[in-house]
């Protein structure tokens, strides 16, 4: 039981760290785009999505809204903040479900 809890805590930490890192990258890049007039929004957004491993549709307009959609809010994208936090939540729920199932059998 303790090893399952320890494993879940490990994965919770990993997922939350991934969410935090992605959020920091988004914050820095969006601030750069919004505050520095010499930065090209489309090329910066295209590069950021490429680095993060996201391939949006070819006809998409590369802007901050597209980046935020794919890297912050899209639950189906494994690189998004929302998906990482969802995975952390699911990892936190696993040991509780297992212990309830075993307690009910005794």
ChimeraX commands (.cxc) that place a marker at each C-alpha (Angstrom):
marker #1 position 0.00,0.00,0.00 radius 0.5
marker #1 position 2.78,2.46,0.88 radius 0.5
marker #1 position 4.62,1.76,-2.37 radius 0.5
marker #1 position 1.47,2.59,-4.37 radius 0.5
marker #1 position 1.05,5.83,-2.47 radius 0.5
marker #1 position 4.73,6.69,-2.98 radius 0.5
marker #1 position 4.46,5.97,-6.70 radius 0.5
marker #1 position 1.35,8.11,-6.97 radius 0.5
marker #1 position 3.07,10.96,-5.11 radius 0.5
marker #1 position 6.02,10.71,-7.50 radius 0.5
marker #1 position 3.75,10.97,-10.56 radius 0.5
marker #1 position 1.71,13.78,-9.02 radius 0.5
marker #1 position 4.94,15.73,-8.58 radius 0.5
marker #1 position 6.05,15.02,-12.14 radius 0.5
marker #1 position 2.73,16.08,-13.66 radius 0.5
marker #1 position 2.50,19.25,-11.58 radius 0.5
marker #1 position 6.09,20.12,-12.45 radius 0.5
marker #1 position 5.32,19.61,-16.14 radius 0.5
marker #1 position 2.27,21.88,-15.85 radius 0.5
marker #1 position 4.30,24.54,-14.05 radius 0.5
marker #1 position 7.11,24.43,-16.62 radius 0.5
marker #1 position 4.69,24.72,-19.52 radius 0.5
marker #1 position 2.90,27.61,-17.81 radius 0.5
marker #1 position 6.21,29.43,-17.27 radius 0.5
marker #1 position 7.20,28.96,-20.91 radius 0.5
marker #1 position 3.79,30.29,-21.99 radius 0.5
marker #1 position 4.08,33.28,-19.68 radius 0.5
marker #1 position 7.53,34.26,-20.94 radius 0.5
marker #1 position 6.63,33.81,-24.60 radius 0.5
marker #1 position 3.33,35.68,-24.40 radius 0.5
marker #1 position 4.96,38.55,-22.51 radius 0.5
marker #1 position 7.69,38.67,-25.15 radius 0.5
marker #1 position 5.15,38.80,-27.97 radius 0.5
marker #1 position 2.97,41.41,-26.28 radius 0.5
marker #1 position 5.71,43.72,-25.00 radius 0.5
marker #1 position 8.38,43.56,-27.71 radius 0.5
marker #1 position 7.18,45.13,-30.95 radius 0.5
marker #1 position 10.08,43.70,-32.96 radius 0.5
marker #1 position 9.04,40.09,-32.32 radius 0.5
marker #1 position 6.97,38.48,-35.07 radius 0.5
marker #1 position 3.96,36.83,-33.46 radius 0.5
marker #1 position 3.40,34.21,-36.15 radius 0.5
marker #1 position 6.99,32.92,-36.32 radius 0.5
marker #1 position 7.37,32.93,-32.53 radius 0.5
marker #1 position 4.12,31.00,-32.05 radius 0.5
marker #1 position 5.04,28.55,-34.82 radius 0.5
marker #1 position 8.45,27.88,-33.21 radius 0.5
marker #1 position 6.97,27.51,-29.73 radius 0.5
marker #1 position 4.38,24.98,-30.89 radius 0.5
marker #1 position 7.05,23.08,-32.81 radius 0.5
marker #1 position 9.37,22.94,-29.80 radius 0.5
marker #1 position 6.52,21.67,-27.61 radius 0.5
marker #1 position 5.68,18.97,-30.17 radius 0.5
marker #1 position 2.28,20.32,-31.19 radius 0.5
marker #1 position 1.27,20.26,-34.85 radius 0.5
marker #1 position -1.78,22.46,-35.40 radius 0.5
marker #1 position -3.71,22.29,-38.68 radius 0.5
marker #1 position -1.79,23.67,-41.66 radius 0.5
marker #1 position -4.41,26.31,-42.39 radius 0.5
marker #1 position -4.33,27.62,-38.81 radius 0.5
marker #1 position -3.49,31.21,-38.00 radius 0.5
marker #1 position -0.49,31.17,-35.68 radius 0.5
marker #1 position -1.18,33.59,-32.86 radius 0.5
marker #1 position -1.21,33.72,-29.07 radius 0.5
marker #1 position -4.79,32.41,-28.95 radius 0.5
marker #1 position -3.80,29.25,-30.86 radius 0.5
marker #1 position -0.78,28.72,-28.61 radius 0.5
marker #1 position -2.89,29.13,-25.48 radius 0.5
marker #1 position -5.54,26.75,-26.82 radius 0.5
marker #1 position -3.02,23.98,-27.54 radius 0.5
marker #1 position -0.59,24.47,-24.66 radius 0.5
marker #1 position -2.86,25.63,-21.85 radius 0.5
marker #1 position -6.47,24.55,-22.32 radius 0.5
marker #1 position -6.60,21.51,-24.63 radius 0.5
marker #1 position -7.24,18.51,-22.37 radius 0.5
marker #1 position -6.62,16.09,-25.25 radius 0.5
marker #1 position -3.09,17.42,-25.85 radius 0.5
marker #1 position -0.50,15.70,-23.63 radius 0.5
marker #1 position 1.65,18.85,-23.62 radius 0.5
marker #1 position -1.02,21.18,-22.23 radius 0.5
marker #1 position -1.23,22.52,-18.70 radius 0.5
marker #1 position -4.81,21.25,-18.37 radius 0.5
marker #1 position -3.83,17.71,-19.39 radius 0.5
marker #1 position -0.90,17.63,-16.97 radius 0.5
marker #1 position -3.07,18.81,-14.08 radius 0.5
marker #1 position -5.75,16.30,-15.04 radius 0.5
marker #1 position -3.16,13.52,-15.01 radius 0.5
marker #1 position -1.93,14.66,-11.58 radius 0.5
marker #1 position -5.49,14.60,-10.27 radius 0.5
marker #1 position -6.07,11.14,-11.69 radius 0.5
marker #1 position -2.81,9.93,-10.15 radius 0.5
marker #1 position -3.95,11.28,-6.78 radius 0.5
marker #1 position -7.24,9.41,-7.06 radius 0.5
marker #1 position -5.71,6.00,-7.86 radius 0.5
marker #1 position -4.50,4.95,-4.39 radius 0.5
marker #1 position -7.76,6.04,-2.78 radius 0.5
marker #1 position -9.77,3.92,-5.21 radius 0.5
marker #1 position -7.55,0.90,-4.67 radius 0.5
marker #1 position -7.74,1.14,-0.90 radius 0.5
marker #1 position -11.55,1.49,-0.98 radius 0.5
marker #1 position -11.85,-1.57,-3.20 radius 0.5
marker #1 position -9.73,-3.66,-0.87 radius 0.5
marker #1 position -11.48,-2.46,2.26 radius 0.5
marker #1 position -14.83,-3.44,0.83 radius 0.5
marker #1 position -13.64,-7.00,0.16 radius 0.5
marker #1 position -12.46,-7.71,3.68 radius 0.5
marker link #1:1,2 radius 0.2
marker link #1:2,3 radius 0.2
marker link #1:3,4 radius 0.2
marker link #1:4,5 radius 0.2
marker link #1:5,6 radius 0.2
marker link #1:6,7 radius 0.2
marker link #1:7,8 radius 0.2
marker link #1:8,9 radius 0.2
marker link #1:9,10 radius 0.2
marker link #1:10,11 radius 0.2
marker link #1:11,12 radius 0.2
marker link #1:12,13 radius 0.2
marker link #1:13,14 radius 0.2
marker link #1:14,15 radius 0.2
marker link #1:15,16 radius 0.2
marker link #1:16,17 radius 0.2
marker link #1:17,18 radius 0.2
marker link #1:18,19 radius 0.2
marker link #1:19,20 radius 0.2
marker link #1:20,21 radius 0.2
marker link #1:21,22 radius 0.2
marker link #1:22,23 radius 0.2
marker link #1:23,24 radius 0.2
marker link #1:24,25 radius 0.2
marker link #1:25,26 radius 0.2
marker link #1:26,27 radius 0.2
marker link #1:27,28 radius 0.2
marker link #1:28,29 radius 0.2
marker link #1:29,30 radius 0.2
marker link #1:30,31 radius 0.2
marker link #1:31,32 radius 0.2
marker link #1:32,33 radius 0.2
marker link #1:33,34 radius 0.2
marker link #1:34,35 radius 0.2
marker link #1:35,36 radius 0.2
marker link #1:36,37 radius 0.2
marker link #1:37,38 radius 0.2
marker link #1:38,39 radius 0.2
marker link #1:39,40 radius 0.2
marker link #1:40,41 radius 0.2
marker link #1:41,42 radius 0.2
marker link #1:42,43 radius 0.2
marker link #1:43,44 radius 0.2
marker link #1:44,45 radius 0.2
marker link #1:45,46 radius 0.2
marker link #1:46,47 radius 0.2
marker link #1:47,48 radius 0.2
marker link #1:48,49 radius 0.2
marker link #1:49,50 radius 0.2
marker link #1:50,51 radius 0.2
marker link #1:51,52 radius 0.2
marker link #1:52,53 radius 0.2
marker link #1:53,54 radius 0.2
marker link #1:54,55 radius 0.2
marker link #1:55,56 radius 0.2
marker link #1:56,57 radius 0.2
marker link #1:57,58 radius 0.2
marker link #1:58,59 radius 0.2
marker link #1:59,60 radius 0.2
marker link #1:60,61 radius 0.2
marker link #1:61,62 radius 0.2
marker link #1:62,63 radius 0.2
marker link #1:63,64 radius 0.2
marker link #1:64,65 radius 0.2
marker link #1:65,66 radius 0.2
marker link #1:66,67 radius 0.2
marker link #1:67,68 radius 0.2
marker link #1:68,69 radius 0.2
marker link #1:69,70 radius 0.2
marker link #1:70,71 radius 0.2
marker link #1:71,72 radius 0.2
marker link #1:72,73 radius 0.2
marker link #1:73,74 radius 0.2
marker link #1:74,75 radius 0.2
marker link #1:75,76 radius 0.2
marker link #1:76,77 radius 0.2
marker link #1:77,78 radius 0.2
marker link #1:78,79 radius 0.2
marker link #1:79,80 radius 0.2
marker link #1:80,81 radius 0.2
marker link #1:81,82 radius 0.2
marker link #1:82,83 radius 0.2
marker link #1:83,84 radius 0.2
marker link #1:84,85 radius 0.2
marker link #1:85,86 radius 0.2
marker link #1:86,87 radius 0.2
marker link #1:87,88 radius 0.2
marker link #1:88,89 radius 0.2
marker link #1:89,90 radius 0.2
marker link #1:90,91 radius 0.2
marker link #1:91,92 radius 0.2
marker link #1:92,93 radius 0.2
marker link #1:93,94 radius 0.2
marker link #1:94,95 radius 0.2
marker link #1:95,96 radius 0.2
marker link #1:96,97 radius 0.2
marker link #1:97,98 radius 0.2
marker link #1:98,99 radius 0.2
marker link #1:99,100 radius 0.2
marker link #1:100,101 radius 0.2
marker link #1:101,102 radius 0.2
marker link #1:102,103 radius 0.2
marker link #1:103,104 radius 0.2
marker link #1:104,105 radius 0.2
marker link #1:105,106 radius 0.2
view
